[in-house]
Amino acid sequence: MYEQSFSDGFMKVSMPENGVFHVCASKTNDYGVSLLNKYGVLKGTDETSLYTVDESKENTVISDSGYTLEIEEKEGSLRFKGSKRQLEVGVSLNREGFSLSIPITKTERLFGLGDETRKHIMKRGRTATMWVENVVTYGPIPFLVSAEGWGILVNCTYKHTYDLGKTNPHEVMINAEKGNVDFYIFLGDSMKEIINLYTDISGKPIMLPRYAYGLTFVCNEEEGARDLLQNCLSFRDREIPCDIMGLEPSWMETHYDYSVNKRWNPEKFYLPYWKPENYNGDWSFFFNLRQLGFKLSLWLCCDYDLFWYEEGQKAETKEETRSMAGAEIVDDHFAGNAVIMDKVTVPSEPWFEHLKKFVEQGAAGFKLDGALQVMTHPDRLWAGKYHDDEIHNLYPVIYAKQMQQGYTEHTGQRALIYTPSLYAGTQQYAATWAGDTGGGTDTVPYVMNMAFCGHSNASCDLDITYPEGIHFGFLMPWSQINAWRNWQHPWFLGKEKETMIREYSELRSSLFPYLYSMAHYASKTGLAVARPLSLVYEDVPEFDDVLNMYMLGDSLLVGAFDMHLTLPDGRWYDWFTGDVVEGGRTLDYKIPQGKGGALFAKEGSVIVTQAPKAYLDEESKDKYTIHIFPGEAARFELIEDDGVTYDYMNGAYGKTEISVSDLSEKGLTVQVKKRVVPNGENIDLPKEKGFDVILYQIQKPKKVTVDGETIDFAYDDVKKTACFSIAEDMRGKDNICEILI
């Protein structure tokens, strides 16, 4: 770490990794510690880079592997140099807060900042406020990324604002009335690289359990145990794939129970009184849920003081806690010894402790409602020491953190933890949905803005009352139907909509191998499953205003709601009709009968699917299907793991590489490599399967060989598709398939 003085005070700089600078400044050399760092939300703050410091010149220069920082001592001005441009940051300290200024070029495009608006994804010319607010700004994230190779994470939990070239078209101004100067600068060749670096610090997107990538159905509040089981049976009898049943606040004896004394509502969810509190046997409805292959999700509200536990964790490691000596008393409640500011918190008991019995009964998911985590608490001291203006933005992150970690420590497994509220770092703990705003057009840019902040598991309440809402909601990173105060059960919407919901749920189930592999890729790189075109095609500003299309993984392109589509260059294969459409133009797409939008596959891509299942954990002997859309060399990695633990983080997963090459007039070669496990250990993986292979829009092959042996194939003259199989007994080695045209 390097430290020096400047005109306003003192500054320290570190490089947690190559391409990342961490800068702190203070009027004294007591910089304080951001609570995001203190509570372990932000990672990578220990220096690992072997940078050099040159103080021989007028200005100090810190450099490492092509990245440099020049510090102008008198003015407190910083000049960062990466591969694409030089970035200047001016630092100014106020009485309690700070200002940062960043000059921007004439054509510079700015993205990120999370859910601070749902009208734009390109943010230049706007102002944005980082403050969690119910419905208005569920999830602002203080991370800004530029298409010119830099990003900034402002490590501040107080309210602060971004003027993104609105006042001065040539400058970004960041102002905070409170808080220390603490920010990270990320430098790289692309926004994808910047987001990867950002998620190195703020946490990679979490892998949800396998069942979470199916369909979640949230029951109406008036429904009890018998209704819950009847819903399960209806999904199975009507052959609509579904994995999770969710319950809303009426599952609790006390409606909206914020306490740690929750009990099941005995009138709606009777449990034998003579059985243990965590009973889940065959005299309970939990048993029947399991028999039908469903997981259970419970709604929660929280006003608990989570920070007693966080402070206690730090005390156990003997970390010095911050002194509140001299803190301004802004409310009479803060005087004296009355440090417990609410009626629900038990400081000696972690919040998750009282939820363990429900997990033992079968709760495998928790929906964290906005109540009251999105509300301000101006008359409250958190953990007896922190004012609400410092805690408010942080609370949703810590809530998600304690839920995810508590569940994993108790079970050793993953859970579906999902919340409408978030801030920097939430992506490493939980999924989110767009809150109480439905599933309409505004939720598309919501998901896009999350992607620019490395948050992959973002979704919305699926609106199944019209085809466009069905289409969009089922083609999200994860999908939820929320019937909490309505009767939007598929079988109550008429035969036509029920049929469409069934077909889209089957489509989602069939796409699982592809979507799950893309989720794994997101967990390694921070590149979200649902990606704005401006992120995929960074050098095409025309996509900055496209709010009705996004890539779903590497190879699928989704058009939602507005069917005036702007197609990227190349050829696109219509997933529904098989037609081939030339890109690089606008298109008024005609939605096929029974569908609700557009879905295209990119030329030169490989997509792996499976036969639809009633639920994703259901065992199946069916082969996978490899869909090949010729156009150029292509590659796909099929990732399989146990679906429940975090062992994948240590390499406990199977990887099957599929590639297409040698594209020529004579034909092409498809290679399906033997499945490998990076950590080399015996792990609980699905049994290795054979593959059906489908090649689209090709001439009828003269011959198809697998490992040198000629095999049978089928050809459809109308659809121009060729199909052949790699049998299960042919797996266990690299398979070379040659298709001679």
Salt bridges, closest charged atoms under 4 A:
GLU70 OE2 - ARG79 NH2 3.01
GLU72 OE1 - ARG79 NH1 3.40
GLU96 OE2 - ARG95 NH2 2.83
GLU108 OE1 - ARG85 NH1 2.47
ASP115 OD1 - ARG118 NE 2.94
GLU116 OE2 - LYS123 NZ 2.87
GLU116 OE2 - ARG126 NH1 3.01
GLU148 OE1 - ARG85 NH1 3.46
ASP182 OD1 - HIS22 NE2 2.68
ASP200 OD1 - LYS204 NZ 3.00
GLU221 OE2 - HIS255 NE2 2.74
GLU223 OE2 - HIS489 NE2 3.16
GLU248 OE2 - LYS367 NZ 3.11
GLU253 OE1 - ARG263 NE 3.45
ASP303 OD1 - HIS377 NE2 2.65
ASP303 OD1 - ARG380 NH1 3.34
GLU310 OE1 - LYS401 NZ 2.99
GLU311 OE2 - LYS38 NZ 3.11
GLU311 OE1 - LYS385 NZ 3.31
ASP331 OD1 - HIS333 ND1 2.64
ASP342 OD2 - ARG380 NH2 2.97
GLU353 OE1 - LYS356 NZ 2.94
GLU360 OE2 - HIS410 NE2 2.99
ASP388 OD1 - HIS377 ND1 3.93
ASP389 OD2 - LYS178 NZ 2.78
GLU390 OE1 - ARG322 NH2 2.82
ASP442 OD2 - LYS119 NZ 3.30
GLU498 OE2 - ARG238 NH1 3.11
GLU498 OE2 - ARG502 NH2 2.83
GLU503 OE1 - LYS595 NZ 3.72
GLU538 OE2 - LYS192 NZ 3.38
ASP544 OD2 - ARG109 NE 2.76
ASP554 OD1 - ARG531 NH1 2.61
ASP588 OD1 - HIS564 ND1 2.61
GLU603 OE1 - ARG571 NE 3.59
ASP617 OD1 - ARG210 NE 2.66
GLU637 OE2 - ARG635 NH2 2.45
GLU637 OE2 - LYS655 NZ 3.93
GLU640 OE1 - ARG675 NH1 2.91
ASP641 OD2 - ARG414 NH2 2.96
ASP641 OD2 - HIS520 NE2 2.79
ASP642 OD1 - ARG414 NH2 3.82
GLU657 OE2 - ARG635 NE 3.19
GLU657 OE2 - LYS673 NZ 3.95
GLU688 OE2 - ARG731 NH2 3.22
ASP692 OD1 - LYS623 NZ 3.68
ASP707 OD2 - LYS733 NZ 3.51
GLU728 OE2 - LYS687 NZ 3.29
